[in-house]
Structure formats: C-alpha cells, structure tokens
Amino acid sequence: MTQTPPDRLSNDPRSPYYDEATLARGIGIRFNGEERTNVEEYCVSEGWIRVAVGRALDRRGNPMTMKVNGRVEPWFRDAE
C-alpha cells in the first residue's frame, strides 16, 4: 500500500469513494491546521471536508452533513 492517502475518501459504504482497506489503516485529517475527528468525507484537490451537523438525521436515517471549505491535509495514523 502507498504512503500517500487518497485524494478523496468517504466513510459511507454506498459512496464510490469508500475504501475499506484504507479506512482500516486509519486516516487522520488536519483541516486549516487543526486536527478533526468528525470528518465524514474529504477531498484534498477541491479543498473541502464534510462533517456531521449535530445529531440531526435525514429522511433515510443518515447523519446530516455540511461541506466546509479550507486546507485539507490527510495522513495515515499508522505512519506516525
């Protein structure tokens, strides 16, 4: 496996950007210089993360999310 995290990754198994092997390895996200633990999806090239908004759920029972723009820096936790 490569030492560089993917450009885009999602926690949702229904997403085309979901990768179970990469998630099992452990991904850390630094957003605008601050480490975030509640990231649902990220994209480095477009510069955004998607985070859950409180405890609200959509009509399908999935957490409501909000897209936030900024500088995204992913890294593998096992490489620390």
FIPA-557023 format. One line per field, with one value per residue (C-alpha): residue number from 0; residue in one letter; x, y, z. Coordinates in steps of 0.25 Angstrom, whole numbers. Example, Ala and Ser with C-alpha at 12.3 -4.5 7.8 and 13.67 -1.06 7.14 Angstrom:
fimi c(0:1) $
selo c(A:S) $
X c(49:55) $
Y c(-18:-4) $
Z c(31:29) $
//
This chain:
fimi c(0:1:2:3:4:5:6:7:8:9:10:11:12:13:14:15:16:17:18:19:20:21:22:23:24:25:26:27:28:29:30:31:32:33:34:35:36:37:38:39:40:41:42:43:44:45:46:47:48:49:50:51:52:53:54:55:56:57:58:59:60:61:62:63:64:65:66:67:68:69:70:71:72:73:74:75:76:77:78:79) $
selo c(M:T:Q:T:P:P:D:R:L:S:N:D:P:R:S:P:Y:Y:D:E:A:T:L:A:R:G:I:G:I:R:F:N:G:E:E:R:T:N:V:E:E:Y:C:V:S:E:G:W:I:R:V:A:V:G:R:A:L:D:R:R:G:N:P:M:T:M:K:V:N:G:R:V:E:P:W:F:R:D:A:E) $
X c(0:5:9:0:-14:-25:-29:-43:-49:-63:-68:-81:-81:-90:-81:-72:-60:-62:-49:-50:-35:-31:-40:-36:-22:-26:-27:-24:-29:-23:-33:-28:-17:-26:-28:-42:-48:-62:-60:-69:-63:-51:-45:-31:-31:-44:-41:-53:-58:-72:-75:-87:-97:-101:-110:-119:-123:-128:-141:-132:-126:-113:-106:-108:-95:-89:-78:-67:-56:-42:-28:-29:-17:-19:-9:-8:-9:0:11:12) $
Y c(0:14:24:35:36:36:50:47:37:35:27:24:9:14:25:22:28:18:9:-1:-5:10:13:1:6:19:33:46:59:73:84:98:94:87:72:68:55:56:56:48:51:59:64:70:75:82:87:82:73:68:68:63:74:71:59:62:51:52:44:32:31:37:48:62:67:81:84:93:99:100:94:78:70:55:45:31:29:16:24:33) $
Z c(0:-3:8:2:6:-6:-11:-7:3:9:22:15:9:-2:-7:-19:-11:0:2:14:14:15:26:34:33:40:34:41:36:38:34:33:43:53:55:52:57:52:37:28:15:10:-4:-4:-18:-17:-2:6:17:20:35:43:48:62:64:52:43:28:24:21:35:31:38:33:27:24:14:19:10:14:14:16:20:21:27:31:46:46:39:52) $
//
